[in-house]
């Protein structure tokens, strides 16, 4: 008989059916659980998201706050330009999706139709720039340089330009290069990126896709204060994207103004004199390289000794920050980053680093005094000093015989500092140190070198103190490379010699390292702002301030003022007596030292000037000029790469800056404080009235605001030529009738 059940199912079939039933039941349970999760547990969240699909936002950018100098003169503000924009929603209602409208618009604006079409297309992964990366419901700027006549054509022929608007809009404006350029200090703006949008989502003032944010300089450091808060209008749209109603709006909040310690007049003079010094250097013959100095870059810093606030900061080469307004061209961007242009985006005052040369000797003098060397001891200033088989020469083989430390500063005698540094190297154990005191390294760190000053500008570099730790770290990085070259290279060049010497023990601080370091040579690197802070501290009695440019943040209506107070970061390791001793020596540099030939007739009894010259040698290049100076109130530091000697390359330019600030007649001792740009530091803040108008000093007019725009956004002066009062009224106040 058969064992098949009456149902006709075999055991195998039964098992398969059971498994199938279990799978179906599992799928039903999973589906039910997912529906419960979506509709009940997270139902409210998804209801909100669904509702948001029918709400679209149109952003009204906030007016960015102005950056003002110490008297209220705008360094960066906004000007009213006529911006022509296209509304995609209105264009897509046209039979041809607005192509004819855009073609007519291109004709009015003098643009190619394709260029206009590209500007209003939406960005995606496959669409290259130019394109629009903001909301499709946001008016898309087509041109920010429309003339009044072009704007009036669009306004008066609205039936030919549906979806096109032309209205006054606040656009960022920077000084012309012929004025106080201040490019590297101010920085520039550019559109926000996707990563920045994501990162800002949880902040108090999240970014919007239409935002422009600061990319460098003060625009970057104080971006959140300057940017303000954009306004948002929410519209209800149907499933085809058509607007069917308004769902509410949040008004924009203008950004705050930043008052700086920069004086635009002193800034302009500093930039002018730095440039003049570089031009003069290029006409000066270098007897070492047998060609004129190249003077390829430079920087200058003017600092308030009592606060660390920066009055002027110049960097060369420079650029026009207005290049970035409205989007920089590919060609202009390439030029700014081209090696041939020597990278003008760099701020040489905070990002340029080089050996300081003899300006470093104030640190070496402090180190010697703290190590127990007598200030007036008879130190041999011979023309050269031999250590082992190496000869270390004095500058231009000068010889002054036995002199004091003060006189060594005055005449910048290298061999005096060679001798002291070599003695300290021997005391510390030479090439086999056990418990070195390292007075020279220690003192440099106490003066703030090898670390950022904290200046309120992005991208500051640290410089370098080549102490024992740095030597060890650098050796660890370079050992394999040095040893490979030493073993395989058959060359006899300097690079191979250095590799062979450093392969076995490149971490050791040798005698040559120590003596070179004592005169600001070797591997030591500093920035101009670091040296300005040091000399300002010597001037004020030993207080190291954190350099600062921001002075106060003032709300758009002027009612809230948030001062940025000076910050003390340390003290120089000098006694009062030692500082007085160095002050006397540095004053003598001007009257009977290395800078006296540039300061004949200077009113030293009325405005005591102190200085230290520096001529730094750089392998493969011409010498770098350093000139570090101070008076009772101000410090001025100037440096020019491949610019010659300290006083020869920079001395005259620094004198001209002081003359302008104090009102001193050129190359004389005659003083007229009334002609001085800044005979005393400015301690007050400019006032901003409740309507947003900046009240400047008596020599500047108060700029009045147009309705709806803060005062700082309105360019002073009459309306454009050829406009009737009626036209002007339409452009400024008749915006509602344009759309």
C-alpha positions, 0 to 999 in steps of 0.5 A, a space after each residue: 500500500 502507498 504511504 502517501 496521505 489522503 491529502 496528497 501532501 508528502 512530508 517534504 511538501 508540508 515542511 515547505 508550506 510551513 516555512 512559506 507561512 512563517 515567511 509570509 507572517 514575518 513579512 506582515 509583522 515587519 510591514 505592520 511594525 514599520 507602518 506603526 513606526 511611521 504613522 504613530 510613533 514618528 507620525 508627527 515628525 513625518 507630518 511636519 516634513 510633508 508639510 514642509 514639502 509645500 513650504 518654500 523659503 525666500 531669503 532676504 540677506 541681512 546687510 553686513 556690518 561695516 568695518 571702520 577705522 578708529 575715527 569711524 571712516 569705513 574700511 569695508 562697507 556696503 554701497 547701493 548698486 542696482 542688482 538685476 535678478 530673475 525669478 525662476 517661478 515666474 519665468 517657468 510660467 512662460 510658454 518657452 520657460 522664459 527663454 525669450 525674456 532672458 534673451 531680451 534681458 541679455 540685450 538690455 544688459 549688454 550680455 550674451 544670452 547664454 551667459 544670462 541663461 547659465 546664471 539662472 540655471 540650478 546647480 547640480 553635480 553635472 552642472 558647472 559654474 556659473 549656476 545658482 546654488 540657492 533656493 529655486 524660489 529665491 530671486 537669482 542675481 544676474 548683474 550687480 552692475 546695471 546702470 540706472 538707464 538699464 534699470 529704468 528700461 526694465 521697469 518701464 517695460 514690465 510686460 516684456 520682462 515678467 519675473 525680472 526685477 531691478 532694485 537697489 541692493 547693498 553690495 560689499 565695498 572696499 577701499 580703492 588700492 590708491 587709498 588705504 588698501 588694507 587688503 590682507 587685513 580686511 580679507 574678502 567674502 565668498 559663498 558658503 559651502 555645503 560643509 559649512 552649511 551642515 556644520 552651522 545647523 546647530 549654531 545660534 545663527 545657522 548659515 543659509 545657502 545664499 550667505 556670503 562669509 568671510 574667508 580671510 582677515 577681519 571678515 573671517 575673524 568677526 564674521 558672525 558679528 558682521 554677518 547679521 541674520 537673514 530674513 526669511 519669507 515662507 511661501 505655500 506652493 502646490 505640487 507643481 511648485 506654484 506659489 499659492 499663498 504666504 506662510 509667514 516671514 522673519 525680518 532680517 537683522 543687520 550685522 554689527 559694525 566692527 570698529 578697529 584700531 587701524 587709522 586709515 590715514 596712517 595705513 595709507 602712508 605706511 603702504 605708500 612708504 613700504 612700496 616706495 622703499 621696495 621701489 628704491 631698493 630695486 634701484 640699488 646695487 647689491 655688491 654681493 650678488 652684483 645686481 640690483 636688489 629684488 625687493 620681492 616682498 615686504 611688510 610693516 606694522 605700526 603698533 600702540 605700545 600701551 595696548 598692543 593695538 595695531 594702527 597700520 599693517 601693510 603687506 606687499 605685494 597686495 591686491 584689490 579686495 574688490 576683485 572678490 565682490 560679486 564673485 572673482 573671475 577664474 583669471 583673477 583668482 589664478 593670478 592671485 595664486 600664481 608664483 609669478 605674482 608672489 602670492 599677494 593673498 598672504 599677509 606678510 605681517 603675520 604669515 611671512 617669516 624669516 630670520 630677524 638678523 640683528 634685531 634679535 640682539 635685544 633678546 641676546 642682550 637680555 639672555 647675556 644679562 640674565 646669565 650674569 654678564 656685566 653690561 659694561 664689561 669689555 667685550 671684544 668686538 674684533 672683525 672675526 672669530 674662529 671656532 674650530 676650523 670655521 671663521 665667523 665674521 663681523 658685518 663688513 669685517 668691522 672692528 671696534 675693540 673692547 666695548 660694552 653690551 650697549 655699544 654692541 647693540 649700537 654698532 650691531 657687533 656680531 663678534 661680541 654676541 658670538 663670544 658670549 654665545 660660545 661661552 654659554 654653549 661650552 658651559 652647557 656641555 658643548 656637544 654633550 650637554 647634561 643639564 644645560 641652562 640654555 639662556 638664549 633659547 629660554 629667553 627667546 621663548 620668554 619674549 614670545 617667539 616660537 608661538 603665535 601672538 594671538 593677533 585677531 587675524 586667521 592663519 598666523 604662523 608661529 615662527 621658530 626657535 631652533 632649540 634642542 627640542 626642535 633640533 631633535 624633532 627635525 632630525 627625526 623627520 630628516 634622518 632617513 633622507 640625510 642618510 640616504 643622500 650621504 650614502 648614495 650621492 656622489 655630488 660635492 654640493 652644499 646639500 650633500 655636505 649637510 646631509 653627510 654632517 647631519 646623518 649621524 648626529 643632526 640633533 646636536 646643537 653645535 657651536 656654530 648653531 649657537 653663535 649664529 642663533 645669537 645674532 638672529 641667523 641660522 634656523 631662527 624664524 620670526 614674523 613682523 608682528 612678533 617683533 613689533 610686540 617685542 619692541 612695544 614691550 621694551 618701550 612700555 616697560 616690559 608688558 607683552 600685549 596680544 596684538 589686536 585690530 578689533 577695538 569694539 563691536 557696535 550694534 547696527 543702531 549704535 545702542 550696544 557697544 562691546 569693547 575689545 579690551 587689551 589682553 596682557 599675555 606676559 612680561 619680558 624677563 628684564 629688570 627695570 634697570 636692564 630695560 633702561 640700559 637697552 633703551 639708552 643703547 637703542 636710542 644711541 642707534 639713532 644718534 651714533 649707531 647703525 641708523 644715524 646716517 638715516 636720521 640726521 636732524 631728527 628731534 631726538 630731545 622732543 621725540 626720543 626714537 629708539 631703533 635696531 637695524 637688522 640685515 639677515 642673510 638667507 641662503 640663495 637670496 639677497 639680504 633681508 632688511 629689518 628695521 625695528 623702532 619705537 617712540 614713547 607711544 608707537 612701535 614701527 617694524 618694517 622688513 623687506 625681503 631681498 631689500 638690502 641692509 636694515 637702515 639702508 632698505 627700510 630706514 627712510 620709509 620708517 622715518 617718513 611714517 613717523 614724520 607723518 604721524 607726529 607732524 615733523 617736517 621732512 628730514 628736519 627737527 621742526 614739529 607741527 602737531 596740528 599737521 600730525 596724523 596721530 601725535 597721540 593714540 586715539 582712545 575714544 570710539 566713533 559714535 553710531 547714531 540710532 538710525 545707523 549713521 556713523 558720526 566721524 571726526 569733524 573732517 568727515 561728513 555724517 552719511 545719512 541713510 536712505 529708508 530701509 538701508 543702514 547709513 553705512 550702506 549708502 555711498 556719499 554723494 549725489 545720485 548718478 548723472 542724467 537721473 531726474 529726481 523722479 527717476 531717483 525716487 523710483 530707484 530708491 523707494 519704488 521697489 514694490 512697483 517693480 516686480 
